[in-house]
């Protein structure tokens, strides 16, 4: 039942949803333009005092939450919900005037890091509830009446969920099939939503639905409204305690007062909410990195092979070094993003997207290396290890739980395109009409004049900069050389982006591998900047941080240089051709010789409007 739209319409929908204005400076935006604005992130804003809540949360998690039980039973016990509610954990991001804790982004993410280290499903519960569920959209776009009606309930422990995805609609919301038809006093909602995290337990929902002739709109919907059926709880590779649903809406009445932010503004609300909401996933990646480092350190010092601890063998030592440096970088990027978000002087939409992209990818590699370090024990479950009398190590669970982060809240491929769109925004704003096939000659002429003026000023700035001054950034000591590298490389990155635009023009949007490498280079440069800024800020309290910052920067530089080389020397065109041949069936001979499960079920299950025909499996806490 999803709407059939053309590629052009899908792009237009996505473009209309993005924030087009830049009201505040952005380190990430400037970085992609070849301008290394270190002053935007250094010195780091000072954090607010650590709240006592974090200590209470740590004690509760340590004594009352059995992560192994949740993993074993694939269910978060009711008493954990109640205990977290009593602590105020469901109101961490809700302002105090509505009964919440009003935590800063930094302390909220520290709470998620801590929670996720005990059980990632519990971390996902709190994150989905607050970062993309009802609290954040209402905080940013809700009316005073909506805030008074809903936020105190959520701060007290009611759970919320965000419902956008549908069986046939993922990253392409233009095809959204759920409809909210205007009726007297409100709207009648019909549709099916897939993969609603917290959907089986939520009593308040943010639902995205298409209002005829108005566009996609966000609604607050009571989870127990007549006509709502939770048709199933989904099961996954990891996050086994996750309460994730398929939810059907059949003639569900939603009052007009429950529209968030106005008709047709749903996608923009969702994307704006994610600007800071995306920080919750890196928080969990940081927690996984910290656990991985501790397991790797203890095991590699204790386990002896060939007469030496395994950690002293170079093959394993390199893995340990990668885990340590990468964890330091993830935490540095996250803390920096949180601090500048709390400071509210910078636009962090690119930075938050970069840390989500970087952390989800690098944490997966960290977990993979940890499994390799642990060997057979890394593949064995913690429960099995315990049964054999060995220390439980949730290594394989960390790997499984982390995998979804490369898909959640924007897959890596979508994040590449989203960030790339922002990276070339300055170019499209002045020269977009030149490559727009629908622009008339007048628009193209005006764009040519704008582009000529812009590039006459901008291109010369990419030739020389502080990165060529051997004394630049001297206050960073030995790390100054890395910042000079970042400055030089940001200009090289901007030149490469410009050459790509010049070469492919309107076809650049289809050069997704090229754009992905551009974005990945930018992410590495941001990470290098973050670790240097952190090491400088903590030089007195934690001088050893400089060692990790230096190590990470040296590792990152190798990755950056490899990606630059791959910009122009790659198999992208051949890969696309091969994929087309695969899809056309040319290589089906390669699939012979295996036994596939017998099934004629569709890859995407169809749905149609109407009342549910299955049992409601919603869960209500006792």
N, C-alpha and C positions, 0 to 999 in steps of 0.2 A: 504493500500500500504506500510505499515511499514515493515521493514525487519524482517524476522523470524530468531531468534538467540537462541542458547542454553543458559542455565544458566551459563555454563562455559565461553562462549563467552561474555556474558554480564558482568561477573566479570572481565574478562581480559580487556575489554574496559574501565571499571571504573578504574581499577588499572593502566592502561597505561596513563590515564588522570591526575592522582594525581601527585603532586610534590613529588619526592622521596628523594630529598636532603634537608638537613638542614644546610644552610650556616650561620645562625645566631642562637643565643640561643633562647629558648622558655620557658617561665614560665609554660605554660600549659603542654608541653611535659614533663618537669622535674617533675611537680606535679604528673602526672600519673605514673611516675617511682619511686615515693616515695621520691623525692628530693625537698624539699621546698626551692626554690631559691628566697627568699624574696628580695635579692639584685637586681634582674632583674626588680622589679616593685617599689622598695622603695630606695631612695625618688623618687616621681613621677617627670618626666621631667617637666620643667616649660613651661607653654603655651605661645604662642606668643601673643602680645597685641591684645585685642579685636578690630576687624575691625569696622569702622563706618557703614559699610554696614548692620550689624545686627540691628542697631538702625533705619536705613532707612527702612529695611524690616519690622520691628515691626510696624512702623508708617503706612506703606502701608497696611499691613494685618489688622490692627485695623480699618482703615478708609475706605478701598476700597474693601475688600473681605468679602462678605456676605455668611458665611458658611451655614446659614439656607436656603438661596436661592439655593445654590448648592445642598443641600440635597433634597430640595423640587422639584427642576426641573431636578435633576439627570444630571447636565450639568455644567461644568465650563464655565462661559461666556468668549467670545472672549476678552473682555477688560481686564480680569484678566491675560490671556496669554500675552497680550501686555504690561500690567503694570509690570508683573514679568520680561519680557524681557528688559524693559527699566531700571529696577533696576540692571540687570546683573545676575538675579537668575538662568538663564539657563546656566551660565558659572561659577558657584561657584567653581567647581573642575577643570576647564580648566585653564592652565597656562596663565599668563598675556601676554606673547609674542604672544598668539593666540587670544587675546581679552577677556580672562576670568578674573576672580577675583583671582584665585590661592589661595583659602582659604585652611587653614589647615583642617585635618579631624575633629578636635574638633569644629572649628567654622562652618564647613559645617553641622555637626550633630546638632549643636545648632540651626542653621537655619531651619533644617528639623523639629526639636522638636517644634519650634515656629510655623512653617507653619502648621504642622499636628494638632496642638491644635486648629486652626481656622477651618480647614477642612482637614480630613485625605486624601481625594482624591487629593487635591492640593499637599499635601506632597508626595503622591505616584507618582504623575506626575513628580515632580522634582527629586525624588529619582530614578525612573525607567529610566529617561532621562540620568542621570549622573552616577549613581552607577553601572548600568549594561548595559546601552545603549552605543551609539557610543563613547562618550568622554573617558571613562575609558579604554576600550580595546585599543584605539588608543594611549592614553597617555602611556600605558605600552608596547605595541607591535607594534604600527604603525610606518611606515616609515616617514622620514621628509616630503616627498611629500604628504602623506596622511594627516598628521597633518595640513599642510598648506592649503590643499584643503578643509578639512571638519570642523576642530575645530573652525575657525572664524565664520562660518555659525551657528554652534550650540551655541556658546557663545552669538551671537546676538539674539537668540530666536527661531531658528528652533528646532523642537522637534525630539528626537530619540527614538527608541524602540529596544528591544532585542527579537529575535524570535528563540526559540529552541523547545519549546513544540509543539507536534502535537496531533491530535485527539486520536491516539493510542500510544503515546509516552510521558511519563512523566519523572520519575526519572531514567528510563532505556534508555539512549540515544543510546545504541548499536542497537536499533531497528529503528533508524531514517530512515524515508522514503523519505524525500526531497533530491533530487539529483541535483548536479551541474556537468553537463557533459561538458568536455573540448571541445571548438570549437575555431576557429581561432580568436585570440585576447582576449580570455577570456573564459567564461563559460555560459552555458544555464541552467537556474534554473527552476525546476519544483517541486511543492509540495504544501502542505497546512499546515499552522501554526495556532495553537490555543492559546488563552489567551495571546496575545501580548499586554501588558500594553503600552499605548500610541499609539497602532497600528492604530487607526482611524485618528490620527492627525499627525503622524510622517512623516517627509519628508526624514529622513535618518534612515536606519535600519541596525542592526547587525543580519545577518541571518546565522544560522548553517545548513550546508548541506553536504551530503556525496559525495565526489569526488571519482569516481570509482578507485580502487586500491591504493588510497592515504589516504582515511579516512575522518573523519568529519573535515570540514574546516570552518573558520569564514570569512564572506564577509561583506563589506560595500555596501549596496544596496540603490540606490536612490528610495525614496518612491513613486515617480510618474513615474517610469519606465514603458514602455509599457508591458502589460502582468500581471501587479499586480492588483488584485481586493480585496478590503476590503469587504468581503461578509456579515459580520454582526458585530454589536457592541453588546457585551455580557453584561448581567445584573446580578448583584450579591446581596447577602444578605446585604452587607455593601459596603462602598466606592462607593456610588451611582453616583458620578461624574466621575468615572474612565472611561477613553476612552480605552477600551480593545476590541481587535478584533479577528475575524477569517480572515486570509489573505491567498489568493491563488496566487501562482506563476505559470504562464504558459508561457514557452519559454522566460523567462526574461533574457536578456543579461546582464552579469556583467563583466566589464573589468578585465583583469588579474591583473591590478594595484590595484584592490580593495580587493585582498586577504589580510587578516590580519595575520601577524606572520608566514606565510608559510603554505603549504598544509598539512593537517592531524593534525594540532595543535589546532583545534577549541575547543575541550573539555578542554584541558589544559588551554587555554586562558580564557575560561569561568570560570573555577574553580579558577584560579589565580586572576581574576578580582573580584571574590566574596570574596576573603580573606579580603579585606577592604570594598567591596561593601555591605557585609552583615551588616555593622554597621548602615546603614540607617534605617533598620527595628527597632532595639532597640531604635533609636532616636525617632521614632514615638511612641513606647511603653512608653518611658519616658514622652513624652508630655501627653499621655493619663493618666499615673499615677499621674502626677501633677494636671491635671484637676479633676481626681477622688478624690484626697486628698482635694482639695479646696471645691468641692461640698459636700463631706462627713463632712468636718469641719463645714461649714456654716449651713448646714441642721441639723446636729446633735446637734448643740448648740441652734438652733432656735426652733426646733420641741420638744414639751413637751408631754410626755405620762406618766401616773401614777404619776403625780406630779413632774416629773424631766425631764430635757432635755434627749432625747433618747441616746445621746452620753455618758451619765453618767451611763447607765445600762451596766453591764459587758458584756452581750451578744453582744451589739453593739460596746462597747469599744474595744473588741478584734479585731473586723473587722477593725476599724479605725487604730488601732496599726499595723495590718498587712499591710494595704494600705500604711501607712507612712514609715514603715521599708522597705517594698518591693520597693517603689519608690526610696528611698535613695540608695538601693542596685543597682537597675537598672542603675541609673545615675552614681553611683560610678564605676561600671564595664565599662559602655560605655565611660566615660571620661578617665579612665585609658587606655582602648584599643586605643582610639584616640590619647592620648598623646604618647604612646609608638610607635604607627604607625607613628606619625609625627617625632618622635625621630629617627626612622629608624635603631635602633641598635638591635632590637629583631624581630624574626619571630612571627607574631601574628595570623597565620592561625588557631591555636587551640583556642586561646583566643577570636577571633572574632566569631568563630562558637559557642563557649560556651555562649557568651553574647547574640547572636541571639536566641539560644535555650532557655536560662534561661528567657530572657525578654519576648519572645513571650508566654511562658507558664505562667509566674507569672503575666504578665499584664492582661491576660485573667481572672485569678483568682481575681485580683484586681477589674476588671470591674464587675464581677459576684457579689462580695461582696458589691460593691457600689449599684447595683440594689437592693440587699436585704436591705441595709440600707435605701434606699429611699422608699422601699415598693411599693405600687401601683403606686406612682409617678415615680418610677424607670422604670416601664414597659410602662409608658405613654410617647408619643413623646413630644419633646420640643414645637412643633407647637400646640399641643393640650393643653399643660399647659399654653401657652401664651394666647390662646383663652379663657381660664377660668380665666384669670387675675393673674396667678401665674408666678413666675420667671421661664423662660425657662431653663431647665437643660437637656443637650443632653445625659443623662445617657444611655438610650437604644441604642442610636446611637454609643456611645463609645464601647459598648459591640459588636455590629454588625461589626463595623469597625475593631476592634482588632482581630476578629476570624480568618481572613485570614492569619495573621502573623504566625500562627502555621503551615501554608501550603506554603506560599510564600518562594521562594529562598531556598528551602530545607525543607520538612515537618519535624516535630519533629522526626518521625520515621527514616527518612533518615539522619537527623543530628546526631541522636544517632549512627547510623552505621558509618557515616563519621568520627565522632570524635573518636569512638572506634577503627577504623582502624588506626588512627594516634596514639592513646594511646598504641596500641600493636606493633607499628612499630619497636621499638627496639628489641622486642622478635622475630618478624617474620624475621628481617634482619639476626639474628644469628641462629634461630632454625626453620625457615619456611620450609626448605627442609625436616626436620624430619617428618613433618605431611603432606607433599605434596605427594599425592598418585602417582604422575607421576615422582617423583624424583628417580633416580637409586640408587643402593647401595653406589656408590662412593660419590654422592652428600649428601646422608644421613649421611655417615661416616664423611665427612668434616663438615657438619652442627653439628653433635654431638660433635666434637672437639671444634668448635667455641662456642657452647652453654655451654659446660662444663666450658670453661675459663670465659665466660661472667657471668654465674650464680655463679661461685665460688667467683667472685669479688662483684657481685651486691647483692646477697641475704643477706650477713652479714650486709650490710648497712641499711637493713630494720628493724633491731632489736632494735637499740637504736639511739636516736637523740636529738636535742635541745628541742623537745617538752617535754622531761622528766626532763629538767633543770628548776627548779622553778623560776630562775631569768632570763631566756632567754627572749629576746625582751622587756626588761624592759623599754626602751624609749617610749613604747606605753602605759605605765601606766596601768589602769584597763583593757585595751583591750589586753594586753600581753597574758592573759590566753587564749583568743580566738585564737591567733596566735600559741600558743603552741599546742592547740587542732588541728589546721590545719596541723601542722607539723607531729604530731603523726598519724593523720587520713590519711594523704597522704601516709604514709608508710603502714598503714593497707589496704588502697585502692590498693596499688601496690601488696601487698601480696595476696589480694583477687583475683586480676586479674591473678596473677601467678597460684593460685590454680585452677581457672577456666580453664586456658589453659592446666594445667596438667591433669585435670579431663576429659575435653571434646576434647582436641587437635583439630583436623581438624573440628570437629563438633561445635566448639565454634561459628563459624560464623552464625550458625542457632539458637544459644541461644540469640536471640535478646532482650528478656526481661531482661536477666542477664546483657548484655552489656549496655542496656538502663539505668539500675540502676547504673552501674559503672560510666557512663558518667554523670548522674544526680548528683551523689555524688561529682564528680570532679567540676561540675558547681557550686554547693553550696560552695565548698572550695575556688574556685576562687572568688566568690562573697564575702565571709567572708574576704578574703585577701584584696580585693579592698576597702571594707568599712573601714577597719582598716587603710589602707594606706591613704585613703582620710581624715579620721578624724584626723590622725596625721599631715597631711600636712596643714589642715585648723584649727588647734587647737586654734590659736590666733584670727583669723578672725571669726570663727564660732564654738565656743566651744560646742554648743548644738549638733553638729554633732556626738560627741562621744556617746551621749545618744542613738541616732538612730542606730549607728554602733553596740553598745552593744545589743540593742533590736533585731536587725536583726540577729546577730550571735547566740543569744539564740534561736530564732525561727528556724534558719537554722540547728543548732545542733540536734534539735528534728527530723527534716526531714531526716538528714543524718543517724541518728541511726536507724530510721525506715527502710530506704532503705538497710542498712547493714543487718538488720535482714531478710529482704525479699530476699536477695541474695540466701539464702539457705533454707528458710522456705517460700514456696509460692505454688501456684496452677498452675504454668506454664505448666507442662506436662499435667495436667488434662484439662486446658484451650485449649491446642492444640487439644487434643482428642475430646473435645466438639465441637470445631470449625469444625473439619473434619466431625463430625456427622451432624452438621447443614448443611454443604455444600452438604452432601450426601442425604439430605432430611429426615433424621430420625425424626426431630422435627417439621415437617410442620404442625402438628396438632396445634401447638402453634400460628400459623398465622391465624387460622380460627376465624370467628366472626367479621371481619372488612371488609370494602368495599374499595377496591383499585381502583385507577383511571384506566380506560380501555385504554390500549396501548399495541401495539405489536412492538413498535419502539425498535431498539437495544440500549443497554446501552452505547455503543460507536459507534457513527455514522461513517459509512465507507466513504472513499473518494477515488477518482481515479484521475489520472492526466488528464489534459485537460483544455480547456478554461472554464471560469466561466459562469454559466447559470443564475446568479442572479444579481440584481442591485448592483452597487458599492456604499457603504455607507460611504466612507471616508469623513472626515470633513476637510475643509480648512478654516483657520482663515481669518476673514475680518477686 
